[in-house]
Amino acid sequence: LAGDCDMTIDAHGQFFGYDGGDITINGTLTLNGALHRTGFDGLAGGASSFTMRAGSTLVVSGNSTSTPVIREIWSGMNGLAADNPTDVASTFVCGGTLDLTNAASGSYDLITADTVSGAFATVIGGTVNSYAGGVVNVTVS
């Protein structure tokens, strides 16, 4: 997926790049709640990337502090997790604006991937503590 889009992922929705897939967000991606699955899935270590471009916005709302909102996930498209665990080389590229205005309070890992690069140019409603070790860690008060 690439191009200008505004998308909202709610409740039990899934939005992920499969191995060999690239997602590039030029518009607004809103992640509502704690039950959606957003991130990366795949088998056999294939690569998948997720890029927030300059001018894009990632909005996080009503999330859990115990599970990153973007991460490697088991989507179910490959059968049972026990038989086909997720094995993907995941990359997340930060850019644009991160809006944490309605995100859960606390300090926690917001995004996890094998590789995280870049930085959000603007952060609203919280702070980014680090972009290290494949993790974007934030504080929301």
C-alpha positions in Angstrom: 0.0 0.0 0.0 1.4 3.4 -0.9 -0.1 6.7 -1.6 -2.3 9.3 0.0 -4.8 7.7 2.4 -6.5 8.4 5.7 -7.3 5.1 7.5 -8.7 4.2 10.9 -8.1 0.7 12.4 -10.6 -0.1 15.2 -11.5 -3.0 17.5 -10.7 -6.3 15.9 -9.4 -4.8 12.6 -6.1 -5.9 11.1 -3.7 -3.8 9.0 -0.3 -5.4 8.3 2.5 -5.8 5.8 3.2 -9.4 4.8 6.7 -10.5 4.0 7.7 -8.9 0.8 5.2 -6.1 1.4 5.7 -2.4 2.0 3.3 0.0 3.6 3.9 3.8 3.1 1.6 6.2 4.8 1.3 9.8 3.3 -1.9 10.7 5.1 -3.3 9.9 8.6 -3.3 6.5 10.2 -5.5 6.3 13.3 -5.2 3.3 15.6 -8.1 3.1 18.1 -8.3 0.9 21.1 -6.2 -2.1 22.2 -7.7 -5.0 20.2 -6.6 -4.2 16.6 -3.6 -5.9 15.1 -1.3 -3.5 13.2 2.2 -4.3 11.9 4.0 -7.2 10.3 3.3 -10.8 9.6 5.1 -13.4 7.4 6.9 -16.7 7.2 10.5 -17.7 6.4 12.0 -14.4 7.4 10.8 -12.3 4.4 11.1 -8.5 4.7 8.2 -6.1 5.4 8.4 -2.4 6.0 6.1 0.3 7.3 7.0 3.9 6.6 5.4 7.1 8.0 6.4 9.8 5.4 7.0 13.5 6.1 3.6 15.1 6.3 1.9 12.0 7.6 0.3 11.6 11.0 0.1 8.5 13.2 -2.8 9.0 15.8 -2.9 6.6 18.7 -6.1 6.5 20.9 -7.3 4.3 23.7 -4.4 1.8 23.5 -3.1 -0.6 26.0 0.3 0.1 27.7 1.2 -3.6 27.7 1.1 -4.2 24.0 2.8 -2.1 21.3 0.3 -0.6 18.8 2.5 -1.6 15.8 4.5 -4.8 16.1 5.0 -8.2 14.6 1.7 -10.0 14.8 0.2 -13.4 14.0 -2.7 -12.5 11.7 -4.1 -16.0 11.2 -3.6 -16.0 7.4 -1.1 -18.9 7.8 -3.1 -21.1 10.0 -2.6 -21.7 13.6 0.2 -19.8 15.4 1.6 -22.9 17.0 2.1 -24.4 13.5 3.2 -21.3 11.7 4.7 -18.7 14.0 5.4 -15.2 12.6 8.8 -15.0 11.1 9.3 -11.6 9.3 12.2 -9.1 9.0 10.3 -6.0 10.1 11.3 -2.4 9.6 9.5 0.7 10.8 10.5 4.1 9.5 9.3 7.0 11.7 8.4 10.4 10.1 5.7 13.0 10.1 3.7 13.6 13.3 2.9 11.3 16.2 -0.3 12.3 18.0 -0.6 10.8 21.4 -3.3 13.2 22.7 -5.8 10.4 23.4 -3.3 7.6 24.1 -3.1 5.7 27.3 -1.1 7.4 30.1 2.3 6.0 31.1 5.7 5.1 29.7 5.7 2.2 27.3 6.9 0.7 24.0 4.6 2.1 21.4 6.2 0.5 18.3 8.4 -2.6 18.0 10.2 -4.0 14.9 13.4 -5.7 14.1 14.6 -2.3 12.9 13.4 1.2 13.7 14.8 4.2 11.9 14.1 7.9 11.5 12.2 10.1 14.0 8.8 11.8 14.2 9.3 15.4 13.3 6.5 16.4 15.7 5.1 14.7 18.8 1.7 15.9 20.3 0.4 14.9 23.7 3.5 13.1 24.9 7.2 12.6 24.3 9.3 10.0 22.6 11.9 8.7 25.0 14.0 6.7 22.5 14.1 5.1 19.1 16.7 2.5 20.1 16.9 -1.3 19.7 13.9 -1.7 17.4 11.6 0.1 19.8 9.9 3.5 19.9 9.3 4.2 23.6 7.0 7.0 24.7 5.7 8.8 27.7 2.1 10.1 27.8 0.9 12.0 30.9 
